[in-house]
């Protein structure tokens, strides 16, 4: 399933509306989501949302801190429980009634200090037939008192409260990792006034189109476009790109990036609620709400696990005296201990904390993964299709050669080609327009009735005559691909150049050769993909000779050119059938169908990316670094390994404790330590992914 879209472009002067409302980015808070399979929400996943409202525990939303005491009361409860244990030890079996009553009073005090809220919540859950940890704790404590194990009842409740508080602090580390993304952009901005002075304003109040001053060393407060000045900018906090980016007039700036050595003026193009960092945070929120396949499995398993264990505990209490020759007291005690371990907190916690840590770690490195499904599926990839222009190459081609083809004059052909190319967003068209701009000068002609020819080029009326700027495919369809023309194109293509042809109703009138350099990290990325067992294939609408030349330079042996969008779809389907799970990487509108068809779609999120490609893709590479693709595969493998480590640990401890209970060797306080201890272990293990770094 494709996830919430993410647009990374600053919208120049437009108030681009999204279906979601962020509010001011600094007002966003981390709040728990709806309750988990435990029934209480004690193990619920967490997400980013609007400022959290206080929840009554009756709603079972999130981890309700209201039912747990603070550390001073927990310390006092532990002391009371230890004193109750001492009284029980020295009082013997009724040998000293005073110590017995004192111990019971201390036990009640310990339970009141640490677990009164838990006990009340548990009773309410039982009345609603909800089997959560609070309900199980209430039953266990009540049962322990009934059978005379009041010191253990106090110790169980005190240990539970302490473990829950420690668990909360561990989970907060994951929440804080996300919250740090929200703290990158400053809360105020220096807005230039008509008289040249500046006024400091809250970023939420800065209007679109306002011009801001960003001094050296300052963080950029809002997304915008540089209007004056030049400087190096550190975009690593946003895109994960380690190299400094040179910024000058016309370049985009992202809120949260750091200006290095020169003063910059920028015109605001997006409000604080729609900045790139705000959209990243929202996308991470959406990704968290999309459960990974393993998490969905665990949740379904947990729904049936707790009732089964409850039935087993009841069966142990009722049948052990008859089948195993236990006393009723021993059977009840072992059954109560089994109840304490019954809640699948550790099991349910094992997945969301791992997934959230992985998603957050990826986001900090310029990789936006739009859901747990994409995170888990990446490890299964067997092949990946890559577009050429703007993906394998930089997407910033240059016009390196052009000439007329026929009797037309150079000036006329340059003017007509410019009229068509300047109206197209395709990288090759932009390169032609930039290369011809100076020679055209004031002789600009307006193109009328422009229309795109998908996979071929553009067409328009110029001075009442139909002109087309297209590739060889379109020319061949018109029957104009002469032997001489093909030879001229082959000569250019052997040099890795893309040739575009200008034609009117009489035939080809000029040809334009554009070269697009390979991305500097492309060869390394391809080598890493091959090492991971992922086969790279280039699928491009460009001519086959150019595609193969560029692919060979990157180390890719399978390269296919002259492909229309429908050809890419067909090829992707064949790769999925013959090779296995296949990804697609692209950046253009024509790549969107293939991105949707692929098992995982990777979109280039840099300066040439289109909104449609990024909306369709499952993963957005914010800094256009192809090495992030093998990084995603590696992170997916790590996350999968950690997920199953956690699941195995959680289930293994519970199975071991179940065996202890059946053998009569379990104890209630050990059950609490086992349950809460393994919860802390799986949280800590999942949090390791916050510091994930791909091994070279």
VEXFILUM-233803 format. One record per residue (C-alpha): residue number from 1; x, y, z. Coordinates in pm, whole numbers. Example, Ala and Ser with C-alpha at 12.3 -4.5 7.8 and 13.67 -1.06 7.14 Angstrom:
{atom 1 {1230 -450 780}}
{atom 2 {1367 -106 714}}
END
This chain:
{atom 1 {0 0 0}}
{atom 2 {133 341 -92}}
{atom 3 {165 578 197}}
{atom 4 {109 947 262}}
{atom 5 {273 1158 -4}}
{atom 6 {559 1394 53}}
{atom 7 {637 1693 -161}}
{atom 8 {988 1823 -114}}
{atom 9 {974 2122 -340}}
{atom 10 {949 2473 -213}}
{atom 11 {648 2616 -390}}
{atom 12 {761 2947 -519}}
{atom 13 {513 3200 -399}}
{atom 14 {224 2955 -377}}
{atom 15 {38 2850 -70}}
{atom 16 {48 2481 -137}}
{atom 17 {-230 2308 58}}
{atom 18 {-206 1958 195}}
{atom 19 {-483 1741 322}}
{atom 20 {-325 1745 665}}
{atom 21 {-284 2041 896}}
{atom 22 {38 2052 1092}}
{atom 23 {0 2367 1288}}
{atom 24 {327 2524 1386}}
{atom 25 {595 2266 1378}}
{atom 26 {722 2355 1723}}
{atom 27 {379 2297 1870}}
{atom 28 {370 1939 1762}}
{atom 29 {399 1687 2041}}
{atom 30 {465 1322 2084}}
{atom 31 {163 1132 2205}}
{atom 32 {77 768 2249}}
{atom 33 {-152 603 2001}}
{atom 34 {-448 382 2069}}
{atom 35 {-422 89 2300}}
{atom 36 {-231 -222 2218}}
{atom 37 {-319 -584 2226}}
{atom 38 {-257 -586 2596}}
{atom 39 {-585 -412 2634}}
{atom 40 {-448 -130 2841}}
{atom 41 {-230 44 2593}}
{atom 42 {67 -18 2819}}
{atom 43 {262 -138 2521}}
{atom 44 {98 84 2261}}
{atom 45 {300 221 1972}}
{atom 46 {356 593 1974}}
{atom 47 {324 862 1712}}
{atom 48 {360 1229 1648}}
{atom 49 {39 1424 1688}}
{atom 50 {-99 1749 1808}}
{atom 51 {-26 1837 2171}}
{atom 52 {-139 1549 2382}}
{atom 53 {-448 1589 2593}}
{atom 54 {-469 1419 2926}}
{atom 55 {-641 1085 2897}}
{atom 56 {-836 904 3158}}
{atom 57 {-719 553 3178}}
{atom 58 {-1069 433 3114}}
{atom 59 {-1012 518 2751}}
{atom 60 {-714 286 2732}}
{atom 61 {-525 522 2512}}
{atom 62 {-152 512 2544}}
{atom 63 {50 452 2850}}
{atom 64 {-143 637 3120}}
{atom 65 {115 782 3358}}
{atom 66 {-171 876 3588}}
{atom 67 {-206 521 3720}}
{atom 68 {166 496 3799}}
{atom 69 {324 682 4092}}
{atom 70 {639 889 4079}}
{atom 71 {979 763 4188}}
{atom 72 {956 884 4551}}
{atom 73 {642 679 4610}}
{atom 74 {794 381 4427}}
{atom 75 {1103 395 4649}}
{atom 76 {880 413 4958}}
{atom 77 {670 123 4828}}
{atom 78 {980 -91 4772}}
{atom 79 {1099 -13 5124}}
{atom 80 {756 -107 5265}}
{atom 81 {752 -430 5061}}
{atom 82 {1099 -524 5185}}
{atom 83 {992 -453 5543}}
{atom 84 {682 -668 5492}}
{atom 85 {905 -949 5365}}
{atom 86 {1125 -911 5673}}
{atom 87 {823 -924 5906}}
{atom 88 {696 -1232 5727}}
{atom 89 {1039 -1394 5754}}
{atom 90 {1095 -1321 6121}}
{atom 91 {729 -1366 6218}}
{atom 92 {731 -1722 6091}}
{atom 93 {408 -1917 6049}}
{atom 94 {209 -1720 6302}}
{atom 95 {484 -1741 6566}}
{atom 96 {472 -1366 6620}}
{atom 97 {127 -1227 6556}}
{atom 98 {245 -867 6599}}
{atom 99 {501 -902 6323}}
{atom 100 {244 -1076 6107}}
{atom 101 {-6 -791 6139}}
{atom 102 {270 -532 6100}}
{atom 103 {389 -706 5785}}
{atom 104 {37 -715 5645}}
{atom 105 {-6 -344 5718}}
{atom 106 {326 -268 5549}}
{atom 107 {219 -474 5248}}
{atom 108 {-105 -279 5220}}
{atom 109 {95 43 5250}}
{atom 110 {334 -70 4976}}
{atom 111 {48 -162 4743}}
{atom 112 {-126 170 4815}}
{atom 113 {188 369 4744}}
{atom 114 {285 194 4422}}
{atom 115 {-22 30 4278}}
{atom 116 {-347 186 4393}}
{atom 117 {-404 344 4053}}
{atom 118 {-308 21 3877}}
{atom 119 {-540 -179 4104}}
{atom 120 {-837 51 4039}}
{atom 121 {-772 47 3666}}
{atom 122 {-747 -331 3674}}
{atom 123 {-1083 -368 3850}}
{atom 124 {-1244 -142 3589}}
{atom 125 {-1088 -349 3312}}
{atom 126 {-1221 -669 3464}}
{atom 127 {-1570 -521 3484}}
{atom 128 {-1541 -446 3113}}
{atom 129 {-1401 -794 3039}}
{atom 130 {-1071 -649 2918}}
{atom 131 {-764 -861 2982}}
{atom 132 {-475 -619 3018}}
{atom 133 {-173 -607 3245}}
{atom 134 {-361 -394 3500}}
{atom 135 {-644 -648 3516}}
{atom 136 {-398 -935 3553}}
{atom 137 {-205 -749 3823}}
{atom 138 {-528 -680 4014}}
{atom 139 {-621 -1049 4004}}
{atom 140 {-271 -1158 4103}}
{atom 141 {-246 -916 4399}}
{atom 142 {-594 -1002 4524}}
{atom 143 {-526 -1373 4490}}
{atom 144 {-191 -1342 4668}}
{atom 145 {-357 -1170 4964}}
{atom 146 {-628 -1434 4977}}
{atom 147 {-376 -1717 4997}}
{atom 148 {-165 -1528 5254}}
{atom 149 {120 -1419 5025}}
{atom 150 {77 -1048 5110}}
{atom 151 {451 -965 5118}}
{atom 152 {486 -1096 4763}}
{atom 153 {174 -906 4659}}
{atom 154 {338 -583 4779}}
{atom 155 {672 -667 4619}}
{atom 156 {504 -760 4288}}
{atom 157 {318 -429 4271}}
{atom 158 {622 -222 4370}}
{atom 159 {848 -401 4121}}
{atom 160 {583 -363 3851}}
{atom 161 {557 14 3910}}
{atom 162 {936 51 3908}}
{atom 163 {976 -154 3592}}
{atom 164 {700 38 3416}}
{atom 165 {866 370 3501}}
{atom 166 {1201 245 3371}}
{atom 167 {1029 117 3058}}
{atom 168 {867 458 3005}}
{atom 169 {1205 627 3024}}
{atom 170 {1349 383 2771}}
{atom 171 {1058 441 2533}}
{atom 172 {1101 817 2574}}
{atom 173 {1441 783 2407}}
{atom 174 {1268 673 2088}}
{atom 175 {1015 954 2120}}
{atom 176 {1293 1207 2175}}
{atom 177 {1471 1087 1862}}
{atom 178 {1164 1192 1664}}
{atom 179 {1110 1511 1861}}
{atom 180 {1461 1628 1773}}
{atom 181 {1351 1648 1411}}
{atom 182 {1104 1915 1519}}
{atom 183 {1369 2125 1691}}
{atom 184 {1588 2184 1386}}
{atom 185 {1422 2503 1264}}
{atom 186 {1444 2817 1480}}
{atom 187 {1124 2967 1618}}
{atom 188 {1194 3322 1499}}
{atom 189 {1307 3485 1176}}
{atom 190 {1464 3821 1085}}
{atom 191 {1225 3974 830}}
{atom 192 {1363 4253 611}}
{atom 193 {1161 4575 615}}
{atom 194 {1121 4828 329}}
{atom 195 {1367 5066 499}}
{atom 196 {1636 4797 513}}
{atom 197 {1597 4719 882}}
{atom 198 {1493 4379 1016}}
{atom 199 {1210 4278 1242}}
{atom 200 {1224 3957 1443}}
{atom 201 {901 3761 1407}}
{atom 202 {772 3417 1506}}
{atom 203 {806 3190 1205}}
{atom 204 {436 3105 1226}}
{atom 205 {357 3471 1157}}
{atom 206 {592 3525 862}}
{atom 207 {385 3567 542}}
{atom 208 {464 3398 212}}
{atom 209 {683 3615 -7}}
{atom 210 {855 3786 287}}
{atom 211 {1232 3828 253}}
{atom 212 {1443 3700 543}}
{atom 213 {1803 3768 638}}
{atom 214 {2008 3465 741}}
{atom 215 {2341 3553 896}}
{atom 216 {2651 3328 888}}
{atom 217 {2623 3049 1145}}
{atom 218 {2245 3084 1176}}
{atom 219 {1986 2818 1100}}
{atom 220 {1746 2882 815}}
{atom 221 {1403 2949 972}}
{atom 222 {1175 2873 675}}
{atom 223 {1185 2715 331}}
{atom 224 {1260 2969 63}}
{atom 225 {1458 3077 -239}}
{atom 226 {1781 3276 -223}}
{atom 227 {1737 3628 -362}}
{atom 228 {2073 3776 -264}}
{atom 229 {2412 3657 -143}}
{atom 230 {2620 3341 -174}}
{atom 231 {2724 3094 92}}
{atom 232 {2791 2732 175}}
{atom 233 {2503 2566 357}}
{atom 234 {2504 2255 572}}
{atom 235 {2190 2060 476}}
{atom 236 {2289 1743 663}}
{atom 237 {2024 1789 936}}
{atom 238 {1755 1778 666}}
{atom 239 {1884 1567 379}}
{atom 240 {2163 1369 546}}
{atom 241 {2403 1504 282}}
{atom 242 {2743 1546 444}}
{atom 243 {2896 1777 181}}
{atom 244 {2827 2148 207}}
{atom 245 {2594 2281 -64}}
{atom 246 {2678 2605 -240}}
{atom 247 {2378 2840 -248}}
{atom 248 {2327 3151 -458}}
{atom 249 {2041 3350 -609}}
{atom 250 {1765 3121 -734}}
{atom 251 {1868 2823 -516}}
{atom 252 {1635 2668 -262}}
{atom 253 {1698 2672 113}}
{atom 254 {1540 2436 364}}
{atom 255 {1433 2529 715}}
{atom 256 {1674 2381 968}}
{atom 257 {1981 2387 743}}
{atom 258 {2279 2590 867}}
{atom 259 {2426 2888 684}}
{atom 260 {2806 2872 698}}
{atom 261 {3005 3170 573}}
{atom 262 {2799 3438 398}}
{atom 263 {2485 3639 459}}
{atom 264 {2185 3522 259}}
{atom 265 {1850 3678 179}}
{atom 266 {1570 3437 99}}
{atom 267 {1212 3478 -12}}
{atom 268 {973 3256 187}}
{atom 269 {799 3000 -36}}
{atom 270 {625 2782 224}}
{atom 271 {475 2842 569}}
{atom 272 {626 2678 876}}
{atom 273 {350 2417 874}}
{atom 274 {442 2314 519}}
{atom 275 {821 2330 532}}
{atom 276 {1025 2032 423}}
{atom 277 {1106 1939 783}}
{atom 278 {736 1960 879}}
{atom 279 {645 1732 590}}
{atom 280 {920 1487 686}}
{atom 281 {787 1473 1042}}
{atom 282 {433 1421 918}}
{atom 283 {548 1146 682}}
{atom 284 {728 970 969}}
{atom 285 {404 995 1167}}
{atom 286 {212 837 882}}
{atom 287 {480 569 848}}
{atom 288 {443 476 1215}}
{atom 289 {68 436 1177}}
{atom 290 {125 191 893}}
{atom 291 {211 -130 1072}}
{atom 292 {481 -358 943}}
{atom 293 {376 -714 849}}
{atom 294 {559 -852 1152}}
{atom 295 {380 -605 1379}}
{atom 296 {40 -703 1236}}
{atom 297 {125 -1068 1297}}
{atom 298 {233 -998 1654}}
{atom 299 {-84 -799 1725}}
{atom 300 {-304 -1079 1593}}
{atom 301 {-107 -1334 1793}}
{atom 302 {-132 -1127 2111}}
{atom 303 {-510 -1107 2080}}
{atom 304 {-541 -1483 2129}}
{atom 305 {-233 -1535 2344}}
{atom 306 {-356 -1364 2664}}
{atom 307 {-691 -1548 2686}}
{atom 308 {-514 -1878 2624}}
{atom 309 {-268 -1816 2908}}
{atom 310 {-557 -1711 3137}}
{atom 311 {-736 -2040 3063}}
{atom 312 {-411 -2229 3130}}
{atom 313 {-369 -2049 3463}}
{atom 314 {-724 -2138 3568}}
{atom 315 {-667 -2498 3456}}
{atom 316 {-343 -2512 3657}}
{atom 317 {-518 -2383 3971}}
{atom 318 {-806 -2631 3940}}
{atom 319 {-634 -2941 3803}}
{atom 320 {-286 -2940 3960}}
{atom 321 {-410 -3060 4301}}
{atom 322 {-572 -3361 4129}}
{atom 323 {-322 -3435 3855}}
{atom 324 {9 -3327 4011}}
{atom 325 {-74 -3383 4377}}
{atom 326 {-13 -3016 4465}}
{atom 327 {-176 -2838 4752}}
{atom 328 {-453 -2594 4664}}
{atom 329 {-234 -2317 4801}}
{atom 330 {59 -2412 4577}}
{atom 331 {-162 -2451 4269}}
{atom 332 {-323 -2111 4325}}
{atom 333 {15 -1946 4378}}
{atom 334 {166 -2093 4061}}
{atom 335 {-146 -1996 3865}}
{atom 336 {-120 -1639 3992}}
{atom 337 {247 -1627 3896}}
{atom 338 {150 -1748 3550}}
{atom 339 {-106 -1468 3525}}
{atom 340 {158 -1205 3595}}
{atom 341 {368 -1328 3303}}
{atom 342 {61 -1359 3079}}
{atom 343 {47 -1003 2943}}
{atom 344 {222 -988 2605}}
{atom 345 {374 -646 2675}}
{atom 346 {724 -745 2571}}
{atom 347 {590 -920 2261}}
{atom 348 {383 -622 2149}}
{atom 349 {664 -378 2232}}
{atom 350 {910 -582 2028}}
{atom 351 {795 -442 1692}}
{atom 352 {690 -72 1713}}
{atom 353 {998 50 1898}}
{atom 354 {1219 -127 1643}}
{atom 355 {1030 9 1343}}
{atom 356 {1014 364 1481}}
{atom 357 {1385 363 1565}}
{atom 358 {1468 244 1213}}
{atom 359 {1240 499 1043}}
{atom 360 {1380 784 1253}}
{atom 361 {1740 678 1194}}
{atom 362 {1676 663 820}}
{atom 363 {1508 1007 819}}
{atom 364 {1811 1160 989}}
{atom 365 {2023 1026 702}}
{atom 366 {1807 1170 429}}
{atom 367 {1602 854 368}}
{atom 368 {1227 889 409}}
{atom 369 {1067 546 438}}
{atom 370 {690 578 426}}
{atom 371 {593 276 632}}
{atom 372 {685 -41 812}}
{atom 373 {585 -249 509}}
{atom 374 {846 -81 290}}
{atom 375 {1104 -111 568}}
{atom 376 {1050 -485 601}}
{atom 377 {1008 -559 229}}
{atom 378 {1336 -399 120}}
{atom 379 {1542 -692 249}}
{atom 380 {1363 -923 3}}
{atom 381 {1456 -727 -310}}
{atom 382 {1619 -928 -586}}
{atom 383 {1632 -663 -857}}
{atom 384 {1601 -290 -899}}
{atom 385 {1516 -92 -1210}}
{atom 386 {1671 252 -1243}}
{atom 387 {1572 535 -1472}}
{atom 388 {1868 705 -1638}}
{atom 389 {1810 1079 -1657}}
{atom 390 {1795 1237 -1313}}
{atom 391 {1841 905 -1137}}
{atom 392 {2155 731 -1258}}
{atom 393 {2278 1062 -1393}}
{atom 394 {2276 1401 -1223}}
{atom 395 {1967 1522 -1405}}
{atom 396 {2157 1840 -1498}}
{atom 397 {2248 1775 -1862}}
{atom 398 {2426 2027 -2078}}
{atom 399 {2387 2103 -2445}}
{atom 400 {2725 2001 -2587}}
{atom 401 {2660 2005 -2962}}
{atom 402 {2392 2099 -3213}}
{atom 403 {2358 2155 -3585}}
{atom 404 {2097 2214 -3850}}
{atom 405 {1983 1928 -4071}}
{atom 406 {1892 2070 -4407}}
{atom 407 {1874 2415 -4557}}
{atom 408 {1733 2594 -4251}}
{atom 409 {1940 2869 -4091}}
{atom 410 {2103 2823 -3751}}
{atom 411 {1928 3126 -3604}}
{atom 412 {1582 3011 -3709}}
{atom 413 {1630 2659 -3575}}
{atom 414 {1775 2784 -3248}}
{atom 415 {1478 3017 -3201}}
{atom 416 {1220 2743 -3268}}
{atom 417 {1397 2481 -3057}}
{atom 418 {1420 2729 -2771}}
{atom 419 {1049 2812 -2798}}
{atom 420 {965 2443 -2749}}
{atom 421 {1237 2344 -2501}}
{atom 422 {1177 2640 -2269}}
{atom 423 {816 2526 -2216}}
{atom 424 {909 2172 -2107}}
{atom 425 {1017 2052 -1763}}
{atom 426 {1210 1754 -1897}}
{atom 427 {1582 1775 -1801}}
{atom 428 {1695 1733 -2162}}
{atom 429 {1461 2011 -2277}}
{atom 430 {1587 2237 -1999}}
{atom 431 {1945 2172 -2107}}
{atom 432 {1863 2264 -2466}}
{atom 433 {1685 2581 -2356}}
{atom 434 {1975 2687 -2133}}
{atom 435 {2227 2613 -2405}}
{atom 436 {2036 2819 -2665}}
{atom 437 {1927 3106 -2440}}
{atom 438 {2224 3330 -2511}}
{atom 439 {2217 3278 -2888}}
{atom 440 {1841 3338 -2909}}
{atom 441 {1860 3665 -2719}}
{atom 442 {1577 3902 -2817}}
{atom 443 {1457 3683 -3106}}
{atom 444 {1228 3484 -2877}}
{atom 445 {914 3337 -3038}}
{atom 446 {613 3226 -2833}}
{atom 447 {503 2863 -2882}}
{atom 448 {125 2817 -2895}}
{atom 449 {-96 2514 -2815}}
{atom 450 {191 2322 -2658}}
{atom 451 {125 1954 -2589}}
{atom 452 {340 1676 -2448}}
{atom 453 {401 1359 -2646}}
{atom 454 {454 1101 -2366}}
{atom 455 {779 916 -2412}}
{atom 456 {858 1114 -2724}}
{atom 457 {880 1492 -2680}}
{atom 458 {678 1813 -2712}}
{atom 459 {484 1973 -2995}}
{atom 460 {345 2322 -3055}}
{atom 461 {239 2580 -3310}}
{atom 462 {505 2841 -3391}}
{atom 463 {397 3121 -3625}}
{atom 464 {113 2902 -3750}}
{atom 465 {336 2602 -3827}}
{atom 466 {350 2276 -3629}}
{atom 467 {697 2206 -3484}}
{atom 468 {807 1908 -3278}}
{atom 469 {1105 1857 -3048}}
{atom 470 {1126 1481 -3003}}
{atom 471 {1341 1170 -2991}}
{atom 472 {1425 924 -3265}}
{atom 473 {1126 706 -3177}}
{atom 474 {883 979 -3286}}
{atom 475 {1088 1058 -3596}}
{atom 476 {1089 689 -3691}}
{atom 477 {711 676 -3651}}
{atom 478 {691 958 -3907}}
{atom 479 {918 764 -4147}}
{atom 480 {1195 1024 -4140}}
{atom 481 {1474 808 -3995}}
{atom 482 {1707 803 -4292}}
{atom 483 {2031 609 -4297}}
{atom 484 {2229 930 -4289}}
{atom 485 {2035 1058 -3987}}
{atom 486 {2078 730 -3800}}
{atom 487 {2452 739 -3862}}
{atom 488 {2476 1095 -3726}}
{atom 489 {2282 993 -3416}}
{atom 490 {2491 680 -3365}}
{atom 491 {2808 887 -3366}}
{atom 492 {2671 1108 -3088}}
{atom 493 {2525 819 -2890}}
{atom 494 {2853 632 -2884}}
{atom 495 {2982 922 -2678}}
{atom 496 {2699 878 -2429}}
{atom 497 {2502 1173 -2555}}
{atom 498 {2127 1201 -2587}}
{atom 499 {2010 1339 -2921}}
{atom 500 {1685 1532 -2961}}
{atom 501 {1551 1621 -3304}}
{atom 502 {1365 1931 -3420}}
{atom 503 {1117 1869 -3698}}
{atom 504 {833 2033 -3887}}
{atom 505 {595 1890 -4147}}
{atom 506 {881 1859 -4401}}
{atom 507 {1100 1646 -4171}}
{atom 508 {1400 1681 -3939}}
{atom 509 {1549 2030 -3939}}
{atom 510 {1807 2016 -3657}}
{atom 511 {1957 1786 -3399}}
{atom 512 {2073 1868 -3047}}
{atom 513 {2318 1654 -2846}}
{atom 514 {2296 1667 -2468}}
{atom 515 {2530 1501 -2219}}
{atom 516 {2419 1417 -1865}}
{atom 517 {2707 1314 -1635}}
{atom 518 {2683 1007 -1417}}
{atom 519 {2615 1071 -1049}}
{atom 520 {2945 1053 -859}}
{atom 521 {2812 788 -618}}
{atom 522 {2644 574 -885}}
{atom 523 {2926 322 -937}}
{atom 524 {2968 270 -562}}
{atom 525 {2593 227 -517}}
{atom 526 {2576 -31 -795}}
{atom 527 {2866 -226 -644}}
{atom 528 {2691 -228 -305}}
{atom 529 {2365 -347 -459}}
{atom 530 {2543 -631 -638}}
{atom 531 {2714 -727 -310}}
{atom 532 {2370 -748 -147}}
{atom 533 {2247 -978 -424}}
{atom 534 {2027 -713 -589}}
{atom 535 {2049 -699 -970}}
{atom 536 {2040 -342 -1113}}
{atom 537 {1875 -285 -1450}}
{atom 538 {1848 48 -1636}}
{atom 539 {1511 126 -1798}}
{atom 540 {1508 453 -1991}}
{atom 541 {1317 631 -2261}}
{atom 542 {1648 750 -2401}}
{atom 543 {1810 581 -2698}}
{atom 544 {1957 241 -2632}}
{atom 545 {2317 326 -2725}}
{atom 546 {2332 618 -2480}}
{atom 547 {2162 417 -2207}}
{atom 548 {2410 131 -2244}}
{atom 549 {2707 367 -2244}}
{atom 550 {2596 536 -1920}}
{atom 551 {2499 204 -1759}}
{atom 552 {2837 48 -1842}}
{atom 553 {3009 346 -1682}}
{atom 554 {2814 272 -1363}}
{atom 555 {2891 -101 -1378}}
{atom 556 {2546 -218 -1495}}
{atom 557 {2536 -479 -1770}}
{atom 558 {2160 -490 -1831}}
{atom 559 {2043 -161 -1986}}
{atom 560 {1735 -105 -2200}}
{atom 561 {1647 211 -2388}}
{atom 562 {1369 354 -2605}}
{atom 563 {1115 257 -2339}}
{atom 564 {778 425 -2304}}
{atom 565 {607 429 -1961}}
{atom 566 {400 125 -2061}}
{atom 567 {720 -55 -2168}}
{atom 568 {868 4 -1823}}
{atom 569 {554 -139 -1664}}
{atom 570 {571 -449 -1881}}
{atom 571 {942 -500 -1812}}
{atom 572 {890 -455 -1438}}
{atom 573 {620 -721 -1438}}
{atom 574 {852 -959 -1622}}
{atom 575 {1133 -891 -1372}}
{atom 576 {896 -954 -1081}}
{atom 577 {792 -1288 -1230}}
{atom 578 {1137 -1404 -1342}}
{atom 579 {1372 -1258 -1080}}
{atom 580 {1162 -1185 -772}}
{atom 581 {1068 -872 -574}}
{atom 582 {1173 -572 -780}}
{atom 583 {1215 -205 -692}}
{atom 584 {1198 96 -921}}
{atom 585 {1391 421 -889}}
{atom 586 {1295 738 -1071}}
{atom 587 {1227 1107 -1041}}
{atom 588 {990 1207 -1320}}
{atom 589 {619 1202 -1390}}
{atom 590 {676 930 -1650}}
{atom 591 {830 713 -1376}}
{atom 592 {521 729 -1151}}
{atom 593 {339 427 -1308}}
{atom 594 {648 208 -1271}}
{atom 595 {703 331 -914}}
{atom 596 {348 223 -834}}
{atom 597 {391 -114 -1005}}
{atom 598 {718 -199 -827}}
{atom 599 {731 -387 -498}}
{atom 600 {910 -82 -358}}
{atom 601 {934 255 -529}}
{atom 602 {1237 475 -465}}
{atom 603 {1200 842 -564}}
{atom 604 {1484 1086 -599}}
{atom 605 {1386 1376 -374}}
{atom 606 {1634 1640 -481}}
{atom 607 {1612 1944 -701}}
{atom 608 {1484 1765 -1014}}
{atom 609 {1228 1540 -849}}
{atom 610 {859 1572 -927}}
{atom 611 {579 1572 -673}}
{atom 612 {404 1285 -848}}
{atom 613 {708 1058 -828}}
{atom 614 {754 1131 -457}}
{atom 615 {385 1085 -382}}
{atom 616 {384 746 -554}}
{atom 617 {709 613 -409}}
{atom 618 {749 418 -85}}
{atom 619 {1095 564 -16}}
{atom 620 {1222 914 -92}}
{atom 621 {1598 978 -116}}
{atom 622 {1617 1337 5}}
{atom 623 {1974 1400 -110}}
{atom 624 {1966 1212 -443}}
{atom 625 {2246 983 -321}}
{atom 626 {2201 641 -484}}
{atom 627 {2404 481 -205}}
{atom 628 {2100 530 16}}
{atom 629 {1925 250 -177}}
{atom 630 {2162 -25 -55}}
{atom 631 {2146 150 282}}
{atom 632 {1770 88 290}}
{atom 633 {1825 -279 205}}
{atom 634 {2086 -305 481}}
{atom 635 {1861 -127 733}}
{atom 636 {1574 -357 639}}
{atom 637 {1792 -661 707}}
{atom 638 {1906 -518 1041}}
{atom 639 {1551 -428 1144}}
{atom 640 {1421 -773 1049}}
{atom 641 {1696 -934 1254}}
{atom 642 {1621 -715 1557}}
{atom 643 {1246 -777 1524}}
{atom 644 {1286 -1151 1540}}
{atom 645 {1548 -1129 1813}}
{atom 646 {1291 -941 2020}}
{atom 647 {1006 -1178 1936}}
{atom 648 {1221 -1481 2013}}
{atom 649 {1339 -1328 2340}}
{atom 650 {986 -1237 2450}}
{atom 651 {836 -1574 2365}}
{atom 652 {1136 -1765 2496}}
{atom 653 {1117 -1604 2840}}
{atom 654 {743 -1670 2863}}
{atom 655 {782 -2033 2758}}
{atom 656 {1062 -2079 3013}}
{atom 657 {846 -1926 3285}}
{atom 658 {549 -2142 3187}}
{atom 659 {771 -2449 3234}}
{atom 660 {878 -2315 3575}}
{atom 661 {516 -2270 3674}}
{atom 662 {424 -2623 3565}}
{atom 663 {715 -2758 3769}}
{atom 664 {607 -2557 4073}}
{atom 665 {917 -2337 4079}}
{atom 666 {775 -2003 3968}}
{atom 667 {725 -1705 4198}}
{atom 668 {524 -1389 4152}}
{atom 669 {808 -1142 4200}}
{atom 670 {1020 -1341 3954}}
{atom 671 {729 -1327 3710}}
{atom 672 {726 -947 3731}}
{atom 673 {1102 -928 3683}}
{atom 674 {1078 -1166 3388}}
{atom 675 {793 -981 3218}}
{atom 676 {916 -627 3276}}
{atom 677 {1279 -726 3235}}
{atom 678 {1224 -873 2891}}
{atom 679 {1015 -566 2801}}
{atom 680 {1310 -344 2884}}
{atom 681 {1543 -573 2689}}
{atom 682 {1336 -562 2369}}
{atom 683 {1300 -184 2398}}
{atom 684 {1675 -142 2445}}
{atom 685 {1746 -381 2158}}
{atom 686 {1509 -192 1929}}
{atom 687 {1659 142 2027}}
{atom 688 {1996 26 1895}}
{atom 689 {1867 101 1546}}
{atom 690 {1862 472 1633}}
{atom 691 {2241 454 1595}}
{atom 692 {2235 237 1282}}
{atom 693 {2521 295 1048}}
{atom 694 {2583 84 742}}
{atom 695 {2910 -105 757}}
{atom 696 {3134 -24 464}}
END
